[in-house]
Amino acid sequence: MNQNELTAVPFLGDASSNITVLSLVHNRISEVVAEQLLPYSSLESLDLSSNSISELKGGSFPPMQLKYLCFGNISSLLVLKINQNRLSVLPDKVFTLSQLQVLELRRNRIRVVESLIFKELKALKSLKMQRNGITKLMDGALFGLENMEELELEYNNLTELNKGWLYGLHMLRILRVNQNNIGLIRADAWEFCHRLEELDLSFNHLSRLEDWVFSGLSLLQSLNLGDNQIAHLGEGVFSSLANIRTLDIRNNEISLAIEDLVGMFVGLKRLNSLVLQNNKIRTITKRAFEGLMELEHLDLSKNGIMSIHPDAFTHLKLKTLDLNTSSLLCDCQLQWLGQWLIDSQFQQSCTAVCAHPAFLTGSSVYLMPFYGPVTKCPWPPFLFCFLYDFPKPQISSHPKTAVALRGTNVTLNCSVFSSSDSPMSTAWRKDGEVLYEAQVQNYAQYQDHRLLYTTVLHLLNVNFTDEGQYQCVVSNHFGSNYSTLAKLTVNGYKLRFCLCILITIQTKMLHTCYLDYLFTLF
């Protein structure tokens, strides 16, 4: 009875008791009245989408109680859809449908979900509340839904994930919270969700993922982190996801983690598909995909990749590879790429064009002749002049580990060189985090046709909070390079006081240290 002018649930006479599916979409119903539903004793699916319902009152849907037996009841209702209405408040005890399995409240105006609203829906397996503008789910909002397997909250305004509103969801398998404003995942968020198999966090405001953020999700099979602002990945952040098959991290800024960290994906032994599209990745290192023994589908498109280590893909069993870059540094280390792409039958999905040296700019790597391993002599003639060309920054002096007293000044130095005159930029990191407010001095000079570059980090009046692992990152148009880690240890001032007393033993004078105090000033 869709698309009519009904203003209430109609009475259909004796036939009402035999109806199992009732669809009243696109009518003018403004209120749900229990008495109107009583005749539908066999009802299993009720769809009230696209009406004008603005309020649900307690008792709108009759529970299974003996007083209704003479009239019939709808305790058999399995599916309830109240999508695209004007609901803004869910009052207490509004849902008392003990057999309900699917509840849809999409496209309403619900902003806050109060505690215990759904506690009577013991049989519910699927709850969908997309596009409501929900800003907060109170602690215990989903309490009682111990059989729920699917929760869809896309296109709302949630800001964090925590165990308060995920409390008790022991059977949850699918959680979709994409298109929200989530910027924080609490350490205890997954305490009750160990059966989770699919998690969609795409299109949120996540900027960092600590090493513990997915702890407890050992059954997870699909994880979507695309379209956030993720720039920091904690070491071993994915190590607990032993059963994951699909990982999507597109449209983030994880280049530092991919280019510098070793074994970022170690532990993902069953991973089949990895999407790293548009992450500003410029270098693929030898161990970038270490541990991905079952990886078959890899997407590196839209990254402007400049260099790829010859052994980066050798251990993989790729069936598809997406790569489109016109920024390749076609030196002797890259001469293998064209032939490998051809042998692997990836020509259709991979566009790989040289940007350097100048005489190869715009040339496809498929046209570069392959002369065997780069250690083999003689070198190919057209690359011979390129053997001593290092346009990408090369680190010649790494910052040194240091020990300093609290309150003193510390300097860390990092020197690089490049055969290119492309401007260099530097960043200093502490424990993997970029130091945006650091005091840094940079020096550059030309010598022997090379650009020599030194960056100095000044740490003034150091304190215990300055302790950590420091690293410099130097970049130019042709890529980035990363120094080794330099550990800074800060000690306090130690003053030793010795209280000596004169002791006379017989005729001998002995100076004995009676008390020895060690004070550390903070």
N, C-alpha and C positions, 0 to 999 in steps of 0.2 A: 504494500500500500504506500509505496514511495511517491513523492512529488504530488501530494494532494494538499488540501486545505484543512486537514484535521487539526483540532485544537486540544484533543485529549485522546487517550488510548481508547479505541472503539470497542464496543461490545458486539460480538458476532454470534450471539445466541448459543445454542447447544454445541455448535462447532468449535467454540472457544476451547473447550476442554481437550480437544484432540490436536490442537495446533502446537507444533514443536518449534517452528521458526516464525518469528514475527518481525518484519522489517517496516519501520515507519520513518524512513529517511526523507529529509526535505519536506517536512510538514510545518505546522505552527504550534506544536505542543510546547507549552510554557511551564508545565508542572507535571511531576510524576506522582500519582495518587495510588496508594496501595489497593484501595477498593476496585480500581479499574483493572488491576492485574490479577485479582483473585480468581476470575473465571478461567485463567489460562494455566490449568493444573499440570499440563504436560510440556509447558514451554521450556525449550532448551537454549534458544538463541533470541535475544532481543536487541535490535539495532535502532537507537534513537538519535543517530547522528544528524547533524544539520537541522536542528530544531531551534527553539528559542528558550530552552531550559536555562534558567538563571539561578535556581536554588534547588537543592535536594534536602528534604527534611528527614529527620530521623523517622524510620518506619516507612519510608517510601517504597521499599521492597519488602514484602511480608516474609518473615522467617517461617520455618517449619514448626508450627505450634498447633496443638490440638484444636484450639478454638476456630481455626480456619478450615478444618476438615469438612465441615458441612458445606462450605463454599468452594472447596478446592484450595490449592496453594501453588506457589511457584518454587518450591524447594528444589525442583529438578533443574532450575536455570543453570546453564553451563557457560554461556557467553553473553556478556553485557557490553554494549557499545553506546557511549554517550559522547561521541566525538563532535567537535565543531559546534559547541553550544556556548553559553555565557556563564558557566559555573565559575565562581570565584572562591567559594568556601565549601569545604567538606565537613559537615557537622559530625559530632560524635554519634556512633551507632547507626550511621546512614547505610552501611553495608552489613547485612546480616544474612547473606546468601551462602549457606554452608557448603553448597555443592559447586559454586561458581569456580570456573577454571580460567576464564579469560575476561579481563576487564580493560576496556579502552576508554580513556578520558582525554584524548588528543584534542588540541586546538580549542582549549577553554581558557579561562583567565585565573587559574589557580596559581597563587604566588607563594604560599606557604603551606606545607603539608604537616599537620600537627601530629603529635605522638598518638599511637594506638588506633589510628583511623581505620586500618584494615585488619585489625586483630581477629575478627570473626571469620575472615575468608581463609579458612584452614586448607581448602582444596585448591586455592588459586595457584596457577602455574605461570601465567603471563600477565604482566601489568604494563600498559603503555600509556605514557603521559607526555608525549612530545608536544612541543610548541605551546606551552602554558605560561612561560615567563617565570617558572619556579625559581625563587632565589634561595630558598632554604628548605631542607627536610630536617625536621626536628629529631633529636635523639629518640629512637624507638618508633619513628614514623612508619617503618615497615615491619614492626614487631608482629609476630604471629603468622607471618607468611613463610613458614618453615618448609613448604613444598614448592615454593616459587622457583622456576627455572629460568625465566626470561624477564629482564627489566629494561625498559626502553625509556630513556629520559632525554633524548636528543632535543636540540634547539630550546634550551632553557637558559637560566642565568646562575647555575650552580657555580660556586667558587672553590670548593674543596671536596676531597673524598676522605671520609673518616668512618671509624667503626660505629659511631653513634647511630647514624641512619642506615648503616648496612648491618645492624645488629640482628643476628639470628638467621641470616640468609644462607643456611648451610647447604641448600640444594641448588643455589644459583649457578647456572652454567653460562648464561649470556648477559653481559652488561654493556649497554650502549649509552655513553654519556658524551658523545661527540657534539660539537656545536654548542658548547657551554662557555663559561669563563673560568674554568678550573685552572688554578695556578699552584695548587698545593695538594700533595698526597701525603696524608699522615702516616707515620711509621706503623701504626696499628690498623690501617685501613682494611686489610685483607684477613683479619683474624677469624672471621666467620665465613669466608668465601673461598675455601680451599678447593672447591670443585669447579671453580671458574674455568671455562674453556675458551670463551671469546670475550675480548675486552677492546672496546673502541673508545679511545681518548683523543681522537683527531679533532682538529679545529678548536683547540683550547688555548690556554695561556701558559703552558708549562715551559719553563726555561732551564730547569736543571733536574736531573734524575740521579738521586743518590744511590749508593751501591745496594741499599736495603729495600729499595722502593717496590720491588716485585717479590719480595720474600714470601714464601708460602703458596705461590701460584705454580706449583710444579705440574699441574694438569693443564695449564693454559696451552692452547693450540694456535690461537690467532690473536695478534696484538697490533693495533693500529695507533701509531703516535704521530701520524702525519699532520702537517700544517699547525705546528706549535711554534715556539721560539727556542727550542732546546739547543743549548750551546754547551752544556756541561753534562757529561756522562761519567758517573762514578765508576771506579775500577771494579769490574766484575758485575756490573749492573744487571746483565742478562744471565748470569751464571746459574741462577735457580730455575730457569725456564727450560728444563730438560726435554719437554715434550712439544715445544712450540714448532709449528710448521710454517707459519706465515708471519713475517715481521715487516711492517711498513713504517718507515721513518722519513718519508718524503717531505720536502719543503720545511726543513729545519736548518740549523747552523752547526752541524756536528763535525765539521771538517777537522778541527783540532784533534778530536778523539780518534777519527779514522786515520789521520796522517801520522799521529804521534804515539798513541797508545798501542801496546802490543797485546794481541789476543783479545780484542774488544768483544768478539763473539764466541770465545771459548766457552764450551758448555752447551751450546745449541746444536747438539749432535743430530737432531732430527729436522733441523730447519731446511725447508724445501724452497721457500721463496723469500727473497730479501730485496726491498725497495729502498734505495738511497737517493732517489731522484732529487735534484735541486738542493744540495746541501753545501755548495761552495767548495766541494772537494776538488783539489788540484793535483794531489799526489796519491797514487795507490802503492803502498809499501809491500814488501815481501810477505809480511805476516798479517796483512790487513784482514784476511778472511780465514785465518788459522782456526782449525777445529770444525769447519763447516763441511763435514764429510758427505752429507746428503743434499747439499745445495744444488738445485737444478735451474733456478730462475733468478737472475740478478739484474737489477735495473740501476744503472749508473748514469742515466741520461740527465741532461741539463745541468752539468756540473763544471764544464770548462776544464776538464782534466788535461794536465800538461805532461805528466810522466807516469808510467806504469812499470813496476818492477818485473823483469822477465819471469820470475817465479811466483807472481801473485796469484795466478790462476791454475798452476800446474797440478795442484792436488784436488781441484774441484771437478765435478762431473756435470758441468753446465750443459743444459739443453737450450736455454735461451739467454742471450746477453743483450741488453739495451745500452747503447753507448753512442752519444752524439757530441763530439767535441771538435772544434777547429783551433784548439789552443796547444796542440801537441809540440813538445820539445823533441824534435826528431834527431836525437843524437845517436851515438853508437849503441846506447843501451836500449834503444827502442826499435832497432832494425828488425827484430823478431815479430813485431806486432802484426804487420800486414799479412804475412804468410800464415801466422797462427789463426787469425780471423777467417782466412780463406779455408784452411784445413778444418776448422771447427764449424764451417758453414754459417757464419754470422754476418756475412756481407750485407744482407738485407736489413738487419736490425742495427747495424753499427756504421756510423759515419765518423771517420777518424782522419782529420786533416792537420797538416803541419803548420805551425806558426813561426817556427825557428828551426834552422838558420834562415837567413833572408832568401837564399837561392832556392829554398824548398817551401817557402810560404805559399799556402793555398794548394799544395800538392797532397793527394791522398796517400795514406800509408800503403794502400794496395799497390801503388806504383813503385814503392821502394824495393830494390832488389835485396834478397836475403843472402848473407854470406856466411851463415852459421853462427856459432856462439861468439859473443863479443870478445872472448879471450883468445880467439883464433886469429892468427896472422896469415897473410897480410890483411891490413884493414882495407875495407872497400875504398877505392880512390876518391869517390865523391864525398866521403865523410872524413877523409884524412885531415883536412884543414879544420875539422871540428873536434879533433881529439883533445885539444887544449882549450876548448871553449866551454866555460862554465857559467852560463847566464843565470842559472838558479843560484841563490846564495849558498856559499859553502862556509861552514863554521871552522875557523882555524884556531880559536881559543875559547874554551868553555868556561863558564863561571865556576869558581872553586868553593868547595865546602869550607865553612868558617865557624869558629867559636868566638863569641864576643861577650863582654861584660855588659850587664844591663846598664842603659844610659849612655853607652858609647855609640859612635857612628860606624856603619859598615858599608862598604862599596862592593858591588859585584860587577865584573866585567865580562863582556862577550864580544869577540871579534869575528868578522866574516869578510869574505871577498867574493867578487863576481866579475866576470868578463864583460858583463853588460853595463851600460850606463843608466839602466832603468832605475828610478828612485827606489830606495829601500825604506821600509817601515819596520818598526820593532814593537814588540809587546813583551812585557815581563809577566810571568805567572807565578803564583804561590799556591802550592797544593792543587794545581790544575785550574785555579781561578785567575782570570786576567786582573792585573792591578791597574785599574783605570786612573787612580789618583796618585800614582807613584811619581817620585822625583827622578827623572831620567835625563841624562845628557847623551847626545849622539854626535859622533865625529865621523867625517867622511873625507877621503882624499884619493886622488888618482896616483897610481904608481905601477910602472911596468905594464901599462895598458889594462890595468885592473882597478876596480873600485874597491878600496879598502874601507871598511865600515866598523866602527866600535860603538857599542852602546854600554852605558854605565848606569847602574841602578844605585841610588843613594838611599840608605835606610838610616834615618836620623833618630838618635835617642832611643835605641832599640829596647823593646820590652819582651816579656815572655810570650806575648801574643804574636810577635814577629817570627817566632820559631816555625820552621817548616822547610819544604822542598821548593827551591826557586829554579826557574827556567826562563831562558830568553827564546823568543820566536822571531825570526827575521824573515821578511817577505819582500818580494818585488813582483814585477809583472810575470815572472816565469815560475813562481812557486814560493814555498816556504820551507824553512829548515828549523830544526828544533835542537837546542843544546841538551847536554846531559843535565841531570838534576844536581843541584848544589844544596846541601843541607846546612841550614843555619841553626846553631844552638846558642841559646842565651843563658848565661850564668849570672847569679847574684854576687854581690861583694861578700867575701868571707873574711871575718876578722877573728883572730884567735887571741884569746886572753889567757894568760897563764898567771895564776895567783901563786906566787912562791912564798913560802915561809921558811924561816931559818930554824932549823932543828939542831939542837946540840945533843949529840949522842957521845957520851963519855967525853973525850977531848977533841973529837973531830967535828968540824962544821960541815954540814951537808945542806946543799940547796935542793929542796925537793919540791917538785911541782905538785901542789896539793889539789888544786882544782883546775880542770881544763874545760873551758867553755867554748863552744863553737856557736857563734851567732851568724845567722844569714840575714842580711838586711834586705827587705823587700820594698 
